[in-house]
Amino acid sequence: MKMQMAEIAKALNTTCEGDNQTVITSVAFDSRKITDGGLFVPLEGERDGHEFIASAINNGASATLWKKGHPNKPEDIAVIEVDDPLAAMQELARYYLRKVNPTVVGITGSNGKTTTKDMIAAVLSKRFNVHKTQANFNNEIGVPMTILEMKPNTEILVLEMGMDRPGQLHHLSELTHPDVAVITMIGEAHIEFFGSRDKIADAKMEITDFLREDGEFIFNGDEPLLQERAEKLDQAKATFGFRDEDTVHATGFKSYMHHATFTVNDSEQKFSIPMIGKHNVSNAMAAISVGRHFGESDEEIASSLSNFTPTANRMEWEKGDAGESIMSDIYNSNPTAVRAVLTSFGQVEVKDTGRRIAVLGDMLELGKNSPELHAGLEDTLDPQIINEVYLYGSEMKNLYDALQDKYEPEHLHYYTQEQTDRMIDDLKNDIKSDDIVVLKGSHGMHLENVLARLR
C-alpha cells in the first residue's frame, strides 16, 4: 500500500495531527516488525500496544493510530486518534480493499483451509496478480492486515478466514464481500465453544453472509450439513468430493510417500500434488473448482498443483537423527484431522525392517466431549499398520486406555506433559533408520520441541 496520512484520515472520517502529507507504505501492530514509512497500530491484548510506541518509532514508524484519551501520545510522528485502533485498522482495510478492488476468494473450514488457500493461490498465480494470506493469519486482525499488505496491482485476493466463535465469519464476510466462498469441510475444531457440529456448520456458513449476488459458493459436497445449508443460497454453487453426485469428484487416487495422484470425473487430465492423503486430494479438488471458476484450463491447474509450496508443518517430511523419515503435522489437531493423517500415514510404504511409529499429542478445545473423542481414535489405529504408538498429554490417556486390548504393552507408550524429556529419550532409543514417524497434536502441545530433538 501507499497512502498519505491525509487520505488515511479521510478514510477513517477524522483528522491527522502532524504532517498529513506523511506517506505510509506499510502497516504493523507488532512494533518489532515496523519498517520505515510504517503506520503503527497499537492493539490492546495481554499487553497494551501503546506501551511499545517508542520501539515502533525507533524501528521506523512514521505515524500511529492512537486510542482517544490514552496517555503519552507521541509528538514527533503523525498521529490519528480513534475510538478503537483495531476497528480503525479494519475500516482502513475496507477502504483499501475498495480502492484496489481485487476479486476476493474467501476460504474457511475446520481442516484444510491453509493448504487449500496455498493451492488456490498457486493455481491462480499463473495468469493473475495474486495476494494471499501468509501462514494462517486468518482472524479479525490477520484478515485486515493481509488486505493492507496487498500490492495496488493485485487482481485476486485469496483470504483464509478462521473462526472460534459465532459471528466471527459474519464480520469477516462483511469486511471482504467475497466473490467466491469456499468451505473445505466441517469437523470438530473448536467444538468446546460451539457444542455440536451443526452449530459449527452454522458458523462456517457465515462466510456466505456477504457473498456477492453474482458470486459462487464452492463447498465439500460430501458433508450433509453443508448441503442442507447451501440450499438456502441463491448464488451459483459447485461441490467437490468423492461422491458421484459432486460437481468435481475423484475417479482415481493413489498416495505415495511424498505425493498423491488422482483424476476427476470430467477430465482426462492427471493431477499430482506434493502431499499425501485423501483429505489433501479433497483440498486440491476445491482448488480445481476455483481455478475453473476463473477460466483456468485443467492442464494449467495440474501444472500449478504439482509445484505448489504448502505452509510449514502441514504433513511436511523431515529427516531424523537416526536416518528415519518424520512426517510433521503439528500446527493443530482435531479428531477429523488425526484420522485423515493416520490413514494417509498408514498407506506410506516402509522397508521390510522398518516400522510406522505414531506420536500423538492432545487435541485441545474439544470441551466436555474430549475424553470420548480421544478414545474414539482407537478405531483408526491398527498394530499391523501403525506398529508403535506414543501418546502424549492428559487427554491422550483416554486413547491409551482404549488401546489396551489392541496393542501389546511394549508397543503402546503413554507420557504426561511433565515427562516430555523421558518420551523424547525413549523415542530416540527406539527409532531405527528404516522407520517412519508421524507427529500430530494441537499447537499447544508443542510437538515442535519433540521434532527439534529428533532432528
Salt bridges, closest charged atoms under 4 A:
GLU7 OE2 - LYS99 NZ 2.82
GLU17 OE1 - LYS73 NZ 3.00
ASP30 OD2 - ARG32 NH2 2.93
GLU44 OE1 - LYS67 NZ 3.16
ASP48 OD1 - HIS50 ND1 2.73
ASP48 OD2 - HIS70 NE2 2.71
GLU51 OE1 - ARG47 NH2 3.01
GLU81 OE2 - LYS73 NZ 3.63
ASP83 OD1 - LYS68 NZ 3.66
GLU91 OE1 - ARG94 NE 3.08
ASP118 OD1 - LYS117 NZ 3.08
ASP118 OD1 - LYS132 NZ 2.90
GLU140 OE2 - ARG165 NH2 2.86
ASP164 OD1 - ARG165 NH1 3.04
GLU174 OE1 - ARG94 NH1 2.94
ASP179 OD1 - ARG212 NE 3.48
ASP198 OD1 - ARG229 NH2 3.48
ASP202 OD1 - ARG229 NE 2.68
ASP209 OD2 - HIS170 ND1 2.70
GLU216 OE1 - HIS293 ND1 2.59
ASP222 OD1 - ARG243 NE 3.32
GLU223 OE1 - ARG197 NH2 2.51
GLU228 OE1 - ARG229 NH1 3.63
ASP244 OD1 - HIS249 NE2 3.90
GLU245 OE1 - ARG243 NH1 3.44
ASP246 OD1 - ARG243 NH2 3.14
ASP266 OD2 - ARG292 NH1 2.89
GLU296 OE2 - ARG127 NH1 3.16
ASP298 OD2 - ARG292 NH2 2.86
GLU318 OE1 - ARG455 NH1 3.22
ASP321 OD2 - LYS428 NZ 2.96
ASP329 OD1 - LYS440 NZ 2.59
GLU365 OE1 - HIS190 ND1 2.55
GLU378 OE2 - LYS406 NZ 3.21
ASP379 OD1 - ARG339 NH1 2.61
GLU388 OE2 - ARG355 NH1 3.52
GLU388 OE2 - HIS411 ND1 2.51
GLU388 OE1 - HIS413 NE2 2.96
ASP401 OD1 - LYS397 NZ 2.93
ASP421 OD1 - ARG453 NH1 3.30
ASP425 OD1 - ARG453 NH2 3.72
ASP426 OD2 - ARG422 NE 3.98
ASP430 OD1 - ARG355 NH1 3.05
ASP434 OD1 - LYS351 NZ 3.75
ASP435 OD2 - ARG355 NH2 2.68
GLU448 OE2 - HIS446 ND1 2.85
